[in-house]
């Protein structure tokens, strides 16, 4: 009968599928991604004496959430990606610092070792792996930036993703410009 592959064909298909899974898992075994800084940012030139504009943006992130299901305290771990987008179609901006803080306000990570230039209409991402719960449910980022020309402030958002059983969890939070001066 045409189209009947038999048990030998089915066995071969299963073996090939399994081999593909094994080979595929090895080809993607890389270090965890923590940012796209190396790909997208260049070291910034010396800062102008008086930048035309700049500020600090606070971004809430959640590396875990309490589920509160069935009267028991359970948590779900979340991956988070913080995206910084330069909305100026003409001028670059300089990212002075991108710092990650935990729920009690202790700095966990500094993503930039030196001030870096984000080109016009460019974006860069900073990633918290799902397995990294050091930030806790009240984690946050502070993004300090400036520009030599008057530009709109960058758009900074966080996207959180996780899974609990069959349910996927995803939500976002938007950064907020701080009005009081903060540390450099």
KETIDREN-168125 format. One line per 10 residues: their letters; for each residue x, y, z of C-alpha. Coordinates in nm, 4 decimals, m for minus. Last residue first. Layout:
<ropas>
A	X/Y/Z; ...
</ropas>
This chain:
<ropas>
XXXXXXXXXX	2.6288/5.9671/3.9112; 2.4061/5.9879/4.2124; 2.0527/6.1132/4.1731; 1.8925/6.4534/4.1274; 1.5180/6.4622/4.1885; 1.2798/6.4437/3.8937; 1.3117/6.0742/3.8178; 1.1929/5.9721/3.4745; 0.9700/5.6636/3.4775; 1.0408/5.3396/3.2956
XXXXXXXXXX	0.7607/5.1279/3.1550; 0.6532/4.7887/3.2801; 0.5662/4.4812/3.0794; 0.3748/4.1593/3.1176; 0.4053/3.7915/3.0381; 0.3038/3.4733/3.2174; 0.2495/3.1463/3.0331; 0.0149/2.8984/3.1954; 0.0622/2.5246/3.1459; 0.2413/2.4793/3.4760
XXXXXXXXXX	0.3723/2.8191/3.5782; 0.5695/2.9922/3.3057; 0.7681/3.3118/3.2847; 0.8249/3.6294/3.0878; 0.8933/3.9894/3.1951; 0.9329/4.2792/2.9509; 1.0954/4.5968/3.0819; 1.0664/4.9319/2.9077; 1.2874/5.2367/2.8542; 1.1993/5.4967/2.5913
XXXXXXXXXX	1.4823/5.7473/2.5599; 1.4239/6.1109/2.6536; 1.3419/6.3414/2.3656; 1.6447/6.5255/2.2330; 1.8158/6.8614/2.2956; 2.1752/6.8191/2.1823; 2.4870/6.6889/2.3642; 2.2852/6.4004/2.5037; 2.2622/6.2438/2.8483; 2.1756/5.9130/3.0126
XXXXXXXXXX	2.1408/5.7396/3.3478; 1.9367/5.4153/3.3570; 1.8374/5.2925/3.7033; 1.7035/4.9385/3.7073; 1.4687/4.7684/3.9500; 1.4032/4.4604/4.1604; 1.0973/4.4348/4.3847; 1.0051/4.0681/4.3301; 1.3574/3.9398/4.3857; 1.6726/4.0815/4.2312
XXXXXXXXXX	1.8838/3.7736/4.3010; 1.6380/3.5502/4.1132; 1.8716/3.4662/3.8242; 1.7340/3.1388/3.6800; 1.4951/3.3314/3.4546; 1.7912/3.5202/3.3086; 1.7967/3.8980/3.3582; 1.8707/4.0645/3.0256; 1.9795/4.4147/2.9231; 1.8760/4.5181/2.5730
XXXXXXXXXX	2.0000/4.7926/2.3397; 1.8166/5.0130/2.0930; 1.9122/5.2474/1.8118; 1.6921/5.5190/1.6529; 1.9925/5.7566/1.6581; 2.2987/5.5754/1.7916; 2.3468/5.4620/2.1531; 2.6867/5.5804/2.2738; 2.8491/5.4250/2.5794; 2.9755/5.5479/2.9167
XXXXXXXXXX	3.2141/5.2921/3.0633; 3.1890/4.9591/3.2463; 2.8214/4.9299/3.1590; 2.5882/4.6614/3.2946; 2.6405/4.7324/3.6638; 2.5013/4.4417/3.8638; 2.3399/4.3641/4.1981; 2.3171/4.7089/4.3573; 2.1419/4.6822/4.6934; 1.8023/4.8543/4.7110
XXXXXXXXXX	1.6210/4.5990/4.9277; 1.4352/4.4384/4.6360; 1.7502/4.4074/4.4243; 1.9196/4.6701/4.2079; 2.0404/4.6615/3.8444; 2.2499/4.9492/3.7110; 2.2711/5.0977/3.3615; 2.5205/5.3827/3.3551; 2.6262/5.6820/3.1452; 2.4225/5.5913/2.8373
XXXXXXXXXX	2.5066/5.8540/2.5780; 2.2540/5.9645/2.3187; 2.2895/5.9780/1.9403; 2.1070/6.2415/1.7369; 1.8911/6.2337/1.4218; 1.5860/6.0040/1.4463; 1.5735/6.0530/1.8241; 1.3777/5.7748/1.9938; 1.6842/5.6102/2.1503; 1.5465/5.2856/2.2842
XXXXXXXXXX	1.6537/5.1141/2.6074; 1.5076/4.7638/2.6438; 1.5076/4.5828/2.9772; 1.4557/4.2100/2.9323; 1.3289/4.0054/3.2241; 1.3115/3.6314/3.2817; 1.0654/3.5286/3.5499; 1.0658/3.2776/3.8340; 0.7254/3.1743/3.9676; 0.6544/3.1735/4.3375
XXXXXXXXXX	0.4427/2.9713/4.5724; 0.2898/3.0719/4.9026; m0.0032/2.8461/4.9703; m0.3678/2.9361/5.0059; m0.4696/2.7694/4.6782; m0.2561/2.9929/4.4524; m0.0880/3.3027/4.5900; 0.1369/3.3325/4.2838; 0.4196/3.5353/4.4364; 0.6314/3.6781/4.1579
XXXXXXXXXX	0.9955/3.6456/4.0570; 1.2576/3.8426/3.8610; 1.0255/4.1443/3.8551; 1.1480/4.4664/3.7033; 1.0636/4.8291/3.7839; 1.2411/5.0876/3.5654; 1.3700/5.4196/3.7028; 1.5009/5.6648/3.4423; 1.7757/5.9135/3.5223; 1.8333/6.2330/3.3288
XXXXXXXXXX	1.9739/6.4049/3.0264; 1.9620/6.7181/2.8156; 2.1891/6.9792/2.6622; 2.4953/6.8262/2.8286; 2.7109/7.0860/3.0041; 3.0849/7.0156/2.9983; 3.0321/6.7644/2.7182; 3.1169/6.4040/2.8065; 3.4321/6.2642/2.6500; 3.3535/6.0362/2.3581
XXXXXXXXXX	3.1296/5.7379/2.4251; 3.2468/5.3790/2.3905; 3.0396/5.2071/2.1205; 2.7111/5.0262/2.1746; 2.5224/4.7698/1.9662; 2.6964/4.4338/1.9639; 2.8893/4.4521/2.2907; 2.5894/4.6019/2.4720; 2.3434/4.3321/2.3632; 2.2917/4.2230/2.7213
XXXXXXXXXX	2.3042/3.9377/2.9734; 2.2839/3.6399/2.7391; 2.3578/3.3100/2.9098; 2.6718/3.1310/2.7914; 2.6116/2.8960/2.5052; 2.4509/2.5518/2.4619; 2.2580/2.6158/2.1401; 2.4530/2.3738/1.9153; 2.4493/2.1074/2.1837; 2.0704/2.1002/2.2140
XXXXXXXXXX	2.0305/2.0842/1.8375; 2.2571/1.7774/1.8089; 2.0554/1.5922/2.0752; 1.7190/1.6952/1.9295; 1.8273/1.5989/1.5790; 1.9453/1.2593/1.7006; 1.6042/1.2026/1.8610; 1.4244/1.2946/1.5349; 1.6556/1.0666/1.3353; 1.5897/0.7766/1.5729
XXXXXXXXXX	1.2138/0.8359/1.5633; 1.2097/0.8531/1.1813; 1.4176/0.5344/1.1541; 1.1788/0.3507/1.3867; 0.8775/0.4685/1.1838; 1.0444/0.3560/0.8616; 1.1254/0.0137/1.0073; 0.7733/m0.0222/1.1496; 0.6094/0.0277/0.8146; 0.6168/0.3335/0.5891
XXXX	0.2651/0.2934/0.4444; 0.2196/0.5761/0.1905; 0.1365/0.3355/m0.1028; 0.0000/0.0000/0.0000
</ropas>
